[in-house]
Amino acid sequence: MNQSDIHLLDLPDELLLAILKKLSNIDVLYSLLDVDNNRLDIIAQDKIFTNTINLTSIDEVILNRFCKYILSRIHHNIQYLILESSLINRVFHARTYPKLTHLKLIQFDQDIVLQFFNDKSSIGQTIKQQITDLTLIYNDTNDIIPILKDYTINVYARIITFFENLKHLNIKGSSITAYPGVLLYDLPSTIFASSILTKLCINVATFNDCLYLLDGRLNQLNSFTVRVYDVDAPSLIVHNKNNLLKLKYFSLTCHSHIYTYDNRIIPLLHRMLNLEQLVLCLTVRNRNGLIDGTHLQNEILIYMPFLKIFTFDIRTWNIINGSLPTLSNDDIQQTFSNIRYRQIGCTVRYFSTNSVLCHIFTLPFTFDYLQCLTNHFPNVSFNHVLYLSICDISPFEHEFFIRLSHAVPLLKHLTVTNSTAQKCKSQEQNNNQSYSIIEFKHLNFLSVMNADISYTEQFLLDTRTSLPCLTELRINYEYLKTVTHDFTKDATRLNCTLYMIVWLPCVICFVITLFTPVPFVTALYGAYLSYYQYIACLLSLFACVLGSFEIRQVMRNTPLVRPAIQPTAQRLQQQT
């Protein structure tokens, strides 16, 4: 047989199967099923390609063929379905799935619970006894903040009650956005209770709700991942303090500052005697001493003799007083000499404001959210970080952002806090220097609201930074107007494209004066809100699209009248 005569179908089944495994199972099913070849038809229906079906991120043509033809051919093999919530009707009306036990819904919200997770729904009746593993990716975009107690009863508790054989429940949002947390205060212990649930991932309103979930209502729980919005909320009752002997995995995340770490978190960890894996992501404020390797060993690890994996990202932010010694990075690193779980990274930053920030973390860094990065961050890669906040009182120079773009290659969301102007700006003007262009390839959100105007230039001038994916920008309006030369400067246009949302502290009054030039409104804008910009921001988060030529023209051609504020006595004197 000549080499040129060998075709795909000439290969043995084992080799053909090995080749097809390299492809997406969706592509295999779409391309090979029903192509008038019995051999390919049998191979495509193999369990390798039909056990898990992910119908997200596929175009309508492929989706339509799956719902009309393919699902009915492979329905008896499907054990795990991944789909957007909007497809529930189409997918479940196509066929029943007798082996389905795992379900993942993208863009989940409370309407899904009300519509499908009840006995009146034919779909609900089909899946209520089958599903043992449920993952819900939250996307409730309702601007009205729900009453958390009602939300807990109507959504979270209903899920636990409705799925009769549910063992794993995973409710997720993004690391930067928060979905309504479970609130169990003043609710009976039968709410959100299960005798078979073994794995739970969920967000809670307060640390008290974390303790409620561990009070015995989930008596088979062995894996608990929780994000707490408020650790410091006071507790009005005495919680169950029994040891949590069945718990093998515990992950605690809190992005808010914690002032009660020693009184609340440490006692809870002491109850987890049989823990095998621990994950902590915390920012602790004003405790007596920095959290270092010695503290972790003496206050946590000695209470967990079976612990095998310890992953952490912990910041301690303290006020400096005479009782605290000045420590270096090497001093902190030395305290981890007896901890052998993983490689450790650490930085210590002393500020002239009589405060110190100590950051300790395990390597490789596996978290997708990173807070309070300073100029002194170490030479390590944060390959998983998508959301980042940087802050310092020393300026972030151009070289810092070069380092940052390489250290955090997948960065999507960046918040900059620094009131000190860049030095490189004046040096560039004096020496006529140019700098290499920095590219943040994936950055779609940028906030420089709490940063000096030089950082507005750093990011908006295309001679310094390239932001090809930026869609949302939060910025001081006056800084934006200055840097863009009243929205006319060509060098800022590439980074100020259409659909960029700019949060403007004074824009609410500015827009009113455009359409309603009433003297009282103009005077109110010029004499009051232009000096108290953030009052407008608090009253209404207002957005303006700057990309279109027409809007820039209107803003350029519309004069802003800003009468100076005069003392009340002078005004009264003028009036009389």
PARO-632815 format. One record per residue (C-alpha): residue number from 1; residue in one letter; x, y, z. Coordinates in steps of 0.25 Angstrom, whole numbers, plus 5000, padded with zeros to 4 digits. Example, Ala and Ser with C-alpha at 12.3 -4.5 7.8 and 13.67 -1.06 7.14 Angstrom:
<nodes>
- resi, resn, c1, c2, c3
- 1, A, 5049, 4982, 5031
- 2, S, 5055, 4996, 5029
</nodes>
This chain:
<nodes>
- resi, resn, c1, c2, c3
- 1, M, 5000, 5000, 5000
- 2, N, 5006, 5013, 4996
- 3, Q, 5007, 5024, 5007
- 4, S, 4998, 5033, 4999
- 5, D, 4987, 5023, 4999
- 6, I, 4986, 5023, 5014
- 7, H, 4973, 5029, 5019
- 8, L, 4967, 5032, 5033
- 9, L, 4958, 5020, 5032
- 10, D, 4970, 5011, 5029
- 11, L, 4975, 5013, 5043
- 12, P, 4971, 5003, 5054
- 13, D, 4961, 5007, 5065
- 14, E, 4971, 5009, 5076
- 15, L, 4979, 5019, 5068
- 16, L, 4967, 5026, 5062
- 17, L, 4962, 5028, 5077
- 18, A, 4975, 5033, 5082
- 19, I, 4975, 5043, 5071
- 20, L, 4961, 5048, 5073
- 21, K, 4963, 5049, 5088
- 22, K, 4972, 5061, 5085
- 23, L, 4960, 5068, 5079
- 24, S, 4948, 5075, 5087
- 25, N, 4937, 5064, 5089
- 26, I, 4927, 5075, 5084
- 27, D, 4935, 5075, 5070
- 28, V, 4936, 5060, 5070
- 29, L, 4921, 5058, 5072
- 30, Y, 4917, 5070, 5062
- 31, S, 4927, 5065, 5051
- 32, L, 4926, 5050, 5052
- 33, L, 4912, 5046, 5057
- 34, D, 4902, 5043, 5045
- 35, V, 4912, 5044, 5034
- 36, D, 4907, 5031, 5028
- 37, N, 4919, 5023, 5033
- 38, N, 4915, 5013, 5044
- 39, R, 4929, 5011, 5049
- 40, L, 4931, 5026, 5052
- 41, D, 4917, 5026, 5057
- 42, I, 4920, 5016, 5068
- 43, I, 4934, 5022, 5071
- 44, A, 4927, 5036, 5073
- 45, Q, 4917, 5030, 5083
- 46, D, 4928, 5025, 5092
- 47, K, 4927, 5029, 5106
- 48, I, 4940, 5037, 5105
- 49, F, 4932, 5047, 5096
- 50, T, 4918, 5046, 5102
- 51, N, 4920, 5045, 5118
- 52, T, 4922, 5061, 5119
- 53, I, 4915, 5070, 5110
- 54, N, 4919, 5085, 5110
- 55, L, 4909, 5094, 5102
- 56, T, 4915, 5107, 5106
- 57, S, 4923, 5116, 5096
- 58, I, 4918, 5109, 5084
- 59, D, 4911, 5116, 5072
- 60, E, 4896, 5115, 5069
- 61, V, 4898, 5105, 5057
- 62, I, 4905, 5095, 5065
- 63, L, 4896, 5097, 5077
- 64, N, 4883, 5095, 5069
- 65, R, 4889, 5082, 5063
- 66, F, 4892, 5077, 5077
- 67, C, 4878, 5080, 5082
- 68, K, 4871, 5074, 5070
- 69, Y, 4879, 5062, 5067
- 70, I, 4891, 5059, 5075
- 71, L, 4886, 5059, 5089
- 72, S, 4875, 5049, 5085
- 73, R, 4886, 5040, 5080
- 74, I, 4895, 5040, 5092
- 75, H, 4885, 5044, 5104
- 76, H, 4887, 5030, 5110
- 77, N, 4902, 5033, 5113
- 78, I, 4902, 5047, 5118
- 79, Q, 4906, 5048, 5132
- 80, Y, 4910, 5063, 5133
- 81, L, 4903, 5074, 5126
- 82, I, 4909, 5089, 5126
- 83, L, 4900, 5099, 5120
- 84, E, 4896, 5113, 5121
- 85, S, 4883, 5115, 5129
- 86, S, 4876, 5121, 5116
- 87, L, 4877, 5107, 5110
- 88, I, 4870, 5099, 5120
- 89, N, 4857, 5098, 5113
- 90, R, 4864, 5094, 5100
- 91, V, 4873, 5084, 5105
- 92, F, 4864, 5077, 5115
- 93, H, 4852, 5076, 5105
- 94, A, 4861, 5070, 5095
- 95, R, 4862, 5057, 5103
- 96, T, 4863, 5051, 5117
- 97, Y, 4876, 5047, 5122
- 98, P, 4875, 5035, 5131
- 99, K, 4890, 5035, 5136
- 100, L, 4891, 5050, 5138
- 101, T, 4896, 5053, 5152
- 102, H, 4905, 5065, 5150
- 103, L, 4899, 5079, 5146
- 104, K, 4906, 5092, 5144
- 105, L, 4898, 5104, 5140
- 106, I, 4905, 5117, 5136
- 107, Q, 4898, 5131, 5138
- 108, F, 4890, 5125, 5149
- 109, D, 4880, 5135, 5156
- 110, Q, 4868, 5134, 5166
- 111, D, 4858, 5133, 5154
- 112, I, 4864, 5119, 5150
- 113, V, 4861, 5114, 5164
- 114, L, 4847, 5119, 5164
- 115, Q, 4844, 5114, 5150
- 116, F, 4851, 5100, 5150
- 117, F, 4854, 5096, 5164
- 118, N, 4840, 5092, 5168
- 119, D, 4831, 5081, 5167
- 120, K, 4822, 5088, 5157
- 121, S, 4833, 5088, 5147
- 122, S, 4834, 5076, 5138
- 123, I, 4849, 5078, 5137
- 124, G, 4850, 5079, 5152
- 125, Q, 4842, 5066, 5154
- 126, T, 4852, 5060, 5144
- 127, I, 4865, 5064, 5151
- 128, K, 4861, 5066, 5166
- 129, Q, 4865, 5052, 5170
- 130, Q, 4876, 5050, 5159
- 131, I, 4886, 5061, 5162
- 132, T, 4896, 5059, 5173
- 133, D, 4906, 5069, 5169
- 134, L, 4901, 5084, 5165
- 135, T, 4910, 5095, 5161
- 136, L, 4903, 5109, 5159
- 137, I, 4911, 5121, 5153
- 138, Y, 4905, 5133, 5159
- 139, N, 4900, 5145, 5150
- 140, D, 4889, 5152, 5156
- 141, T, 4890, 5166, 5150
- 142, N, 4878, 5171, 5157
- 143, D, 4881, 5185, 5163
- 144, I, 4872, 5183, 5174
- 145, I, 4879, 5178, 5186
- 146, P, 4871, 5166, 5192
- 147, I, 4867, 5164, 5206
- 148, L, 4877, 5154, 5209
- 149, K, 4869, 5146, 5219
- 150, D, 4858, 5145, 5209
- 151, Y, 4868, 5141, 5198
- 152, T, 4874, 5130, 5207
- 153, I, 4860, 5124, 5209
- 154, N, 4855, 5125, 5195
- 155, V, 4868, 5122, 5187
- 156, Y, 4879, 5115, 5195
- 157, A, 4870, 5107, 5205
- 158, R, 4861, 5103, 5194
- 159, I, 4872, 5097, 5186
- 160, I, 4877, 5088, 5198
- 161, T, 4862, 5084, 5200
- 162, F, 4858, 5081, 5185
- 163, F, 4870, 5073, 5181
- 164, E, 4867, 5060, 5189
- 165, N, 4881, 5053, 5187
- 166, L, 4890, 5066, 5186
- 167, K, 4904, 5063, 5192
- 168, H, 4912, 5074, 5185
- 169, L, 4907, 5088, 5184
- 170, N, 4916, 5099, 5178
- 171, I, 4911, 5113, 5176
- 172, K, 4921, 5123, 5170
- 173, G, 4923, 5137, 5166
- 174, S, 4935, 5144, 5161
- 175, S, 4946, 5148, 5171
- 176, I, 4943, 5163, 5169
- 177, T, 4928, 5163, 5169
- 178, A, 4919, 5158, 5181
- 179, Y, 4906, 5150, 5180
- 180, P, 4896, 5151, 5191
- 181, G, 4902, 5144, 5203
- 182, V, 4895, 5133, 5212
- 183, L, 4889, 5140, 5224
- 184, L, 4884, 5131, 5235
- 185, Y, 4883, 5140, 5247
- 186, D, 4869, 5138, 5254
- 187, L, 4865, 5126, 5245
- 188, P, 4863, 5112, 5250
- 189, S, 4874, 5102, 5249
- 190, T, 4865, 5094, 5239
- 191, I, 4868, 5104, 5229
- 192, F, 4879, 5100, 5219
- 193, A, 4880, 5087, 5226
- 194, S, 4884, 5074, 5220
- 195, S, 4888, 5060, 5225
- 196, I, 4895, 5056, 5212
- 197, L, 4903, 5068, 5207
- 198, T, 4918, 5066, 5208
- 199, K, 4923, 5077, 5200
- 200, L, 4919, 5092, 5200
- 201, C, 4925, 5104, 5193
- 202, I, 4917, 5117, 5196
- 203, N, 4918, 5132, 5200
- 204, V, 4912, 5136, 5213
- 205, A, 4909, 5150, 5219
- 206, T, 4916, 5150, 5232
- 207, F, 4925, 5141, 5239
- 208, N, 4914, 5137, 5248
- 209, D, 4907, 5130, 5236
- 210, C, 4920, 5122, 5234
- 211, L, 4918, 5117, 5249
- 212, Y, 4904, 5114, 5246
- 213, L, 4907, 5105, 5235
- 214, L, 4916, 5098, 5244
- 215, D, 4907, 5096, 5256
- 216, G, 4902, 5082, 5252
- 217, R, 4892, 5085, 5241
- 218, L, 4901, 5079, 5231
- 219, N, 4906, 5067, 5239
- 220, Q, 4913, 5060, 5228
- 221, L, 4921, 5072, 5222
- 222, N, 4935, 5068, 5220
- 223, S, 4939, 5080, 5210
- 224, F, 4935, 5094, 5212
- 225, T, 4939, 5106, 5203
- 226, V, 4934, 5119, 5208
- 227, R, 4936, 5134, 5205
- 228, V, 4932, 5143, 5216
- 229, Y, 4928, 5157, 5213
- 230, D, 4929, 5162, 5228
- 231, V, 4937, 5155, 5238
- 232, D, 4936, 5166, 5249
- 233, A, 4921, 5166, 5250
- 234, P, 4917, 5164, 5265
- 235, S, 4911, 5151, 5269
- 236, L, 4898, 5152, 5278
- 237, I, 4898, 5137, 5281
- 238, V, 4908, 5126, 5286
- 239, H, 4911, 5117, 5275
- 240, N, 4914, 5102, 5275
- 241, K, 4928, 5100, 5279
- 242, N, 4929, 5085, 5276
- 243, N, 4941, 5080, 5269
- 244, L, 4939, 5078, 5254
- 245, L, 4944, 5064, 5253
- 246, K, 4938, 5060, 5239
- 247, L, 4944, 5073, 5232
- 248, K, 4956, 5069, 5223
- 249, Y, 4956, 5082, 5214
- 250, F, 4954, 5096, 5218
- 251, S, 4956, 5109, 5210
- 252, L, 4953, 5123, 5216
- 253, T, 4954, 5136, 5207
- 254, C, 4951, 5150, 5212
- 255, H, 4954, 5162, 5203
- 256, S, 4950, 5172, 5214
- 257, H, 4960, 5176, 5225
- 258, I, 4959, 5167, 5238
- 259, Y, 4961, 5173, 5252
- 260, T, 4956, 5161, 5260
- 261, Y, 4965, 5150, 5254
- 262, D, 4971, 5145, 5267
- 263, N, 4957, 5145, 5274
- 264, R, 4949, 5139, 5262
- 265, I, 4957, 5131, 5252
- 266, I, 4967, 5125, 5261
- 267, P, 4957, 5118, 5270
- 268, L, 4950, 5112, 5258
- 269, L, 4962, 5106, 5252
- 270, H, 4966, 5100, 5266
- 271, R, 4953, 5092, 5264
- 272, M, 4958, 5085, 5251
- 273, L, 4966, 5074, 5257
- 274, N, 4966, 5064, 5245
- 275, L, 4968, 5075, 5234
- 276, E, 4976, 5070, 5222
- 277, Q, 4976, 5083, 5214
- 278, L, 4975, 5097, 5218
- 279, V, 4973, 5110, 5209
- 280, L, 4974, 5124, 5215
- 281, C, 4973, 5137, 5207
- 282, L, 4972, 5149, 5218
- 283, T, 4976, 5163, 5221
- 284, V, 4977, 5165, 5235
- 285, R, 4978, 5179, 5242
- 286, N, 4984, 5184, 5255
- 287, R, 4987, 5172, 5262
- 288, N, 4998, 5170, 5272
- 289, G, 5009, 5165, 5263
- 290, L, 5011, 5161, 5249
- 291, I, 5006, 5148, 5244
- 292, D, 5018, 5140, 5240
- 293, G, 5023, 5126, 5240
- 294, T, 5024, 5125, 5255
- 295, H, 5010, 5130, 5257
- 296, L, 5005, 5120, 5247
- 297, Q, 5013, 5108, 5253
- 298, N, 5009, 5111, 5268
- 299, E, 4994, 5116, 5266
- 300, I, 4989, 5107, 5254
- 301, L, 4998, 5096, 5250
- 302, I, 5001, 5089, 5263
- 303, Y, 4986, 5087, 5264
- 304, M, 4985, 5080, 5251
- 305, P, 4993, 5067, 5252
- 306, F, 4988, 5062, 5239
- 307, L, 4989, 5074, 5230
- 308, K, 4996, 5071, 5217
- 309, I, 4994, 5083, 5208
- 310, F, 4994, 5098, 5213
- 311, T, 4992, 5109, 5203
- 312, F, 4991, 5123, 5208
- 313, D, 4991, 5138, 5204
- 314, I, 4991, 5146, 5216
- 315, R, 4994, 5161, 5218
- 316, T, 4996, 5168, 5232
- 317, W, 4994, 5183, 5232
- 318, N, 4999, 5189, 5246
- 319, I, 5001, 5202, 5252
- 320, I, 5015, 5203, 5256
- 321, N, 5018, 5205, 5271
- 322, G, 5030, 5203, 5280
- 323, S, 5027, 5189, 5284
- 324, L, 5028, 5184, 5270
- 325, P, 5042, 5181, 5265
- 326, T, 5046, 5185, 5251
- 327, L, 5047, 5173, 5242
- 328, S, 5053, 5170, 5228
- 329, N, 5048, 5161, 5217
- 330, D, 5059, 5151, 5221
- 331, D, 5054, 5152, 5236
- 332, I, 5040, 5148, 5232
- 333, Q, 5046, 5137, 5222
- 334, Q, 5054, 5131, 5233
- 335, T, 5041, 5128, 5242
- 336, F, 5037, 5118, 5231
- 337, S, 5049, 5110, 5232
- 338, N, 5041, 5099, 5240
- 339, I, 5029, 5099, 5231
- 340, R, 5031, 5089, 5219
- 341, Y, 5018, 5089, 5212
- 342, R, 5021, 5098, 5200
- 343, Q, 5031, 5109, 5196
- 344, I, 5028, 5123, 5203
- 345, G, 5029, 5137, 5197
- 346, C, 5028, 5149, 5206
- 347, T, 5030, 5164, 5206
- 348, V, 5030, 5175, 5217
- 349, R, 5027, 5189, 5214
- 350, Y, 5029, 5200, 5224
- 351, F, 5022, 5213, 5221
- 352, S, 5025, 5227, 5226
- 353, T, 5011, 5228, 5231
- 354, N, 5015, 5219, 5243
- 355, S, 5009, 5206, 5237
- 356, V, 5015, 5193, 5232
- 357, L, 5009, 5183, 5222
- 358, C, 5014, 5169, 5223
- 359, H, 5010, 5160, 5212
- 360, I, 5013, 5145, 5212
- 361, F, 5008, 5135, 5202
- 362, T, 5011, 5121, 5197
- 363, L, 5017, 5118, 5183
- 364, P, 5013, 5116, 5173
- 365, F, 5003, 5126, 5175
- 366, T, 4989, 5120, 5171
- 367, F, 4979, 5130, 5175
- 368, D, 4972, 5139, 5164
- 369, Y, 4971, 5151, 5173
- 370, L, 4982, 5159, 5179
- 371, Q, 4981, 5171, 5188
- 372, C, 4991, 5182, 5193
- 373, L, 5003, 5180, 5184
- 374, T, 5013, 5190, 5186
- 375, N, 5026, 5195, 5179
- 376, H, 5034, 5184, 5187
- 377, F, 5027, 5172, 5181
- 378, P, 5036, 5160, 5179
- 379, N, 5041, 5155, 5166
- 380, V, 5031, 5144, 5165
- 381, S, 5020, 5140, 5155
- 382, F, 5005, 5142, 5158
- 383, N, 5001, 5134, 5146
- 384, H, 4987, 5132, 5152
- 385, V, 4983, 5146, 5156
- 386, L, 4972, 5153, 5149
- 387, Y, 4968, 5163, 5159
- 388, L, 4979, 5172, 5165
- 389, S, 4979, 5185, 5174
- 390, I, 4993, 5192, 5175
- 391, C, 4995, 5203, 5186
- 392, D, 5007, 5211, 5191
- 393, I, 5012, 5224, 5196
- 394, S, 5024, 5224, 5187
- 395, P, 5021, 5226, 5172
- 396, F, 5019, 5215, 5163
- 397, E, 5029, 5218, 5152
- 398, H, 5028, 5213, 5137
- 399, E, 5038, 5202, 5140
- 400, F, 5029, 5197, 5151
- 401, F, 5017, 5195, 5141
- 402, I, 5027, 5188, 5132
- 403, R, 5030, 5178, 5143
- 404, L, 5015, 5177, 5146
- 405, S, 5011, 5173, 5132
- 406, H, 5021, 5162, 5132
- 407, A, 5018, 5157, 5146
- 408, V, 5003, 5157, 5144
- 409, P, 5001, 5153, 5129
- 410, L, 4986, 5150, 5130
- 411, L, 4982, 5162, 5138
- 412, K, 4967, 5167, 5135
- 413, H, 4964, 5176, 5146
- 414, L, 4973, 5186, 5152
- 415, T, 4971, 5197, 5163
- 416, V, 4982, 5207, 5165
- 417, T, 4983, 5215, 5178
- 418, N, 4995, 5225, 5179
- 419, S, 4994, 5240, 5181
- 420, T, 5009, 5242, 5179
- 421, A, 5012, 5247, 5165
- 422, Q, 5022, 5239, 5156
- 423, K, 5036, 5244, 5155
- 424, C, 5037, 5239, 5141
- 425, K, 5027, 5249, 5135
- 426, S, 5036, 5261, 5139
- 427, Q, 5049, 5254, 5134
- 428, E, 5043, 5251, 5121
- 429, Q, 5039, 5265, 5119
- 430, N, 5053, 5270, 5123
- 431, N, 5061, 5260, 5115
- 432, N, 5051, 5257, 5104
- 433, Q, 5052, 5243, 5107
- 434, S, 5043, 5232, 5102
- 435, Y, 5039, 5219, 5109
- 436, S, 5036, 5205, 5104
- 437, I, 5021, 5203, 5102
- 438, I, 5015, 5194, 5112
- 439, E, 5004, 5184, 5108
- 440, F, 4993, 5179, 5117
- 441, K, 4987, 5169, 5107
- 442, H, 4975, 5165, 5115
- 443, L, 4972, 5177, 5124
- 444, N, 4957, 5181, 5122
- 445, F, 4955, 5189, 5135
- 446, L, 4964, 5200, 5141
- 447, S, 4961, 5209, 5152
- 448, V, 4970, 5221, 5155
- 449, M, 4960, 5229, 5163
- 450, N, 4969, 5229, 5175
- 451, A, 4982, 5232, 5168
- 452, D, 4990, 5244, 5163
- 453, I, 4987, 5250, 5149
- 454, S, 5001, 5244, 5145
- 455, Y, 4995, 5230, 5145
- 456, T, 4984, 5235, 5136
- 457, E, 4994, 5239, 5126
- 458, Q, 5002, 5226, 5129
- 459, F, 4990, 5217, 5124
- 460, L, 4983, 5226, 5114
- 461, L, 4995, 5231, 5106
- 462, D, 4998, 5221, 5095
- 463, T, 5012, 5225, 5095
- 464, R, 5013, 5218, 5109
- 465, T, 5003, 5207, 5110
- 466, S, 4994, 5199, 5101
- 467, L, 4981, 5194, 5106
- 468, P, 4975, 5187, 5094
- 469, C, 4963, 5180, 5102
- 470, L, 4960, 5192, 5112
- 471, T, 4945, 5194, 5113
- 472, E, 4942, 5200, 5126
- 473, L, 4950, 5212, 5132
- 474, R, 4948, 5218, 5146
- 475, I, 4954, 5232, 5146
- 476, N, 4954, 5246, 5151
- 477, Y, 4947, 5254, 5141
- 478, E, 4956, 5266, 5142
- 479, Y, 4968, 5258, 5140
- 480, L, 4962, 5251, 5128
- 481, K, 4959, 5265, 5122
- 482, T, 4973, 5270, 5125
- 483, V, 4980, 5258, 5119
- 484, T, 4972, 5257, 5107
- 485, H, 4973, 5272, 5104
- 486, D, 4958, 5274, 5106
- 487, F, 4956, 5260, 5098
- 488, T, 4964, 5265, 5086
- 489, K, 4977, 5258, 5088
- 490, D, 4980, 5247, 5077
- 491, A, 4990, 5240, 5086
- 492, T, 4979, 5236, 5096
- 493, R, 4969, 5231, 5086
- 494, L, 4974, 5216, 5084
- 495, N, 4972, 5215, 5099
- 496, C, 4958, 5222, 5099
- 497, T, 4950, 5214, 5089
- 498, L, 4935, 5213, 5088
- 499, Y, 4928, 5206, 5100
- 500, M, 4938, 5210, 5110
- 501, I, 4930, 5214, 5122
- 502, V, 4936, 5226, 5130
- 503, W, 4931, 5228, 5144
- 504, L, 4930, 5243, 5146
- 505, P, 4928, 5249, 5160
- 506, C, 4922, 5262, 5154
- 507, V, 4915, 5257, 5142
- 508, I, 4901, 5256, 5148
- 509, C, 4900, 5271, 5149
- 510, F, 4908, 5273, 5136
- 511, V, 4898, 5266, 5128
- 512, I, 4886, 5273, 5135
- 513, T, 4892, 5286, 5131
- 514, L, 4893, 5281, 5117
- 515, F, 4879, 5279, 5116
- 516, T, 4873, 5288, 5126
- 517, P, 4881, 5301, 5127
- 518, V, 4873, 5306, 5139
- 519, P, 4881, 5317, 5147
- 520, F, 4878, 5310, 5160
- 521, V, 4884, 5296, 5155
- 522, T, 4896, 5303, 5149
- 523, A, 4899, 5310, 5162
- 524, L, 4897, 5298, 5170
- 525, Y, 4907, 5291, 5161
- 526, G, 4917, 5301, 5161
- 527, A, 4916, 5306, 5175
- 528, Y, 4914, 5293, 5182
- 529, L, 4916, 5279, 5175
- 530, S, 4928, 5283, 5167
- 531, Y, 4935, 5284, 5181
- 532, Y, 4929, 5272, 5187
- 533, Q, 4930, 5263, 5175
- 534, Y, 4928, 5250, 5182
- 535, I, 4915, 5254, 5187
- 536, A, 4910, 5252, 5173
- 537, C, 4917, 5239, 5172
- 538, L, 4910, 5234, 5184
- 539, L, 4896, 5239, 5180
- 540, S, 4897, 5232, 5166
- 541, L, 4908, 5224, 5159
- 542, F, 4907, 5231, 5146
- 543, A, 4914, 5226, 5133
- 544, C, 4917, 5233, 5120
- 545, V, 4922, 5227, 5107
- 546, L, 4934, 5235, 5102
- 547, G, 4937, 5227, 5089
- 548, S, 4928, 5234, 5079
- 549, F, 4932, 5246, 5072
- 550, E, 4918, 5253, 5075
- 551, I, 4919, 5252, 5090
- 552, R, 4933, 5257, 5090
- 553, Q, 4929, 5269, 5081
- 554, V, 4917, 5272, 5091
- 555, M, 4926, 5272, 5103
- 556, R, 4937, 5281, 5096
- 557, N, 4927, 5291, 5091
- 558, T, 4918, 5292, 5104
- 559, P, 4924, 5302, 5113
- 560, L, 4924, 5299, 5128
- 561, V, 4920, 5311, 5136
- 562, R, 4926, 5309, 5150
- 563, P, 4923, 5321, 5159
- 564, A, 4933, 5323, 5170
- 565, I, 4928, 5320, 5184
- 566, Q, 4927, 5332, 5192
- 567, P, 4925, 5333, 5207
- 568, T, 4911, 5334, 5212
- 569, A, 4913, 5347, 5219
- 570, Q, 4918, 5353, 5206
- 571, R, 4906, 5348, 5198
- 572, L, 4896, 5354, 5208
- 573, Q, 4903, 5367, 5207
- 574, Q, 4903, 5367, 5192
- 575, Q, 4888, 5364, 5192
- 576, T, 4885, 5375, 5202
</nodes>
